[in-house]
């Protein structure tokens, strides 16, 4: 690795597995100190222990402002002012809109959207003390296009995309950059279906690249956006989706 995040202090949500874990591993490998957060405590603690002294784990319900404030204080006490936030935590709920459970819909909005907003609000004072920072909000290709039977998830991810642009305008003069990242089909525990190999699904085969993405392919873009190499990048949306939002290649048969 090249030390692209040397001296950075990061908070990464949903870091116990999948994309969040990969983002944490890449950040530490590139020189950052990382507070991993999640609600999957045993898994999160194991990842942090494996990463060594540059990492620590803390339980965080992203819908709780009190827990966010405590997490930022914990990161500052351990490592110093926070300069990177990756709002990665997210959930989904399948169901056609005509049968959508209202409380489940609210829960998805709460975690995916409110968790992102509260995280940005909570970390901003620390980033200002540090002289600036980078916030990467993990949206989805579902924040750029519709996806069937995922009304709550898509609504939340479109909102994260818009909120990121507004936050970029609000925080730019504070030296804080805000970008949204839009993964497509990525092979994670949350996206796997029982008895199906990801690359054998109709969805994967319809992609221009014809396959699911790997968590490391997402993490590398997160690392770039967190680094000083992206010093003039803010308010942007980054699609890392194998071409999903470019169009459906299956139209050609």
C-alpha positions, 0 to 999 in steps of 0.5 A: 500500500502507498500510505494515501490515508496516513494520519487520517482518522476515520469512522466507518459504519456497518463495518463488521462485514461486507463493504464496510469491513473491506473499507476499514481494511483498506483504510488501515492498510493505507495508514488511517486510524479507524473506528469501526462501528456496527450493531453486529458486535462480535463480528465487528470486534473480531475485525478490529482485533485483526486490524491491530492497534490502528483500529477499534470497534464500537457499537453504534445504532446509527439512528441514535444521535446520542450514540453518534455523539459518543462514537465521535468522542470515542474516536477523538479520544483514541485517535484524534479529530475525525477527518473521514466519515464513511456512512456505509450502514444500510438495510433493505426490505423487499416488497411491492409497494401495494403490500409494503409494511409501513413500519418496515418502510420507516425503519429503512428510511431511519437507518439509511437516510436518518443515520446518514444525516445524523452521522454528518451532523455529529462528525462536523464539529470534529472535522472543523477542529481538524481543519477539514475532512471527507464524508463518503455517503454510500448510496446505491445504483438504486439512488440513480434508478428504480429497482423493483420491490425495493421502494423503501431502499430506493427512496432512502438511497435517492435521498442520500444522493440529494442530501450529499449534494446539499451537505457539500454546499453547506460544508464546503467552506468548512473544508469538508468534502461530501460525495455519494458512492453508488455501488450496484450488484456487489457480492455481500452477505446482504445481497446473496440469495440462498442457493444462487451463485451471484454471477449466475443470477439474471441480474448479474448476466444483464450487467454490461460487465456481466458479473457482480462486483467485489467489496474491494472494488468499492473500497478502493474508490472510497479510499480515493475519495477519502484521500487528498488525491480527491481534494477538489472532488465534492458534491459528486456521485460516483457509480461503481456498478459494473455499468448497471446505470448505463443501461440493460444489455439484455435488450440485445438478447 
